[in-house]
């Protein structure tokens, strides 16, 4: 209904001015060229900004800095080929990561869990979920000129590597602070809103149901001689706790190592107050934190999978993920407060914990998008090799055969 309502005004105008046949041909052309993808993506952006204005206020105009329609927007930015460093930061991923990509990955993950729980909603529902997920993740790339060109794709790969892994991930840290740690109207406005309260009630219901299932599991297998069950019964509380203990300990050790390296650098007369990395790469810390959190989340619930309680096992993992998201949201809300800078080195473990988890999220989301876009690059290269005069991607964008310069003979 929504997609039909979006195209209905233009259809009525074309019908009154040019006839019913022209209106239908225009409508079919729009649908074949992906107008539904644009409308779904546009609705997501409008909904995000309206909700953000209701929650925080402070709406303002943000220029897109977009050039001509034939100008290509990079994935993350541009890189200096001589030095391999970032020359300009800004691209489609950085523009829409917080707006659509994160939610698109969450929707994809939730849709993948439905068959695990034995649910099935019908072909039409799955079709609409697939259209929404595809639009949220790939609409900006689908309508980006020369997105699947091989030479530009290689440049995007270089900029992706430079943005996340060069210069201590300083470009990512600066972008994250500017776009996602911007101070709001206070801790109370950042936390106690409708989204937080709804999430709290969902967690309470999920926690209660899972606790009852775990008690039932313990009552059934408490007499078993399986050592794995006995160990799990002794640590049942760990099955309901968010997986943050090991990651927090690692971040604490990393902050101590940074302080020691900083002190040694000052004694040797080198280093500065701004150099706080201490030689510990943030991407490596993000990888270790993600591995520790995954192991801590799955280990207490592994006995459920062994005994064949797969749905309860998956429910426990989802609960841990939701609790972890809540803890990370609260930590991020503390981190973006103005008084946090007064803590100095005492707040560094919390800062590393938030940075490592958010960097891991961006690495996973951007890598997933990059790998799937590589399929489009392969198909586009095949198209250029078989039929170079008809590029399907350009035909999709401009709805006409791309114009190419032709040589003309001049006669005097």
Buried (B, 14 or more C-beta within 10 A) or exposed (E): EEBEEBBEEBBEEBBEEEEEEEBEEBBEEBEEBBBBBBBBBEBBBEEBEEEEEEBBEEEEEEEEEEEEEEEBBBBBBBBEEEEEEBEEBBBBBBBBBEBBBBBBBEBBEEBEEBEEEEEEEEEEEEEBBEBBBBBBBBBBBBBBBBBBBEEBBEBBBBBBEBBBBBEBBEBBBEBBEEEBBEEBEEBEEBBEBEEBEEBEEEBEEBBEEBBEBBEEBEEEBEEEEEEEBEEBBEEBEBBBBBBBEBBBEBBBEBBBEBBEBBEEBEEEEEBEEEBBBBEBEBBEBBBBBBBBBEEBBBBBBBBBBEBEBEEBBBBBBBBBBBBBBBBBBBBBBBBBBEEBEEEEEEBBBBBBBBBBBBBBBBBEBBEBBBEEBEEBBEEBBEBBEEEEEEBEBBBEBBEEEBEEEEEEEEEE
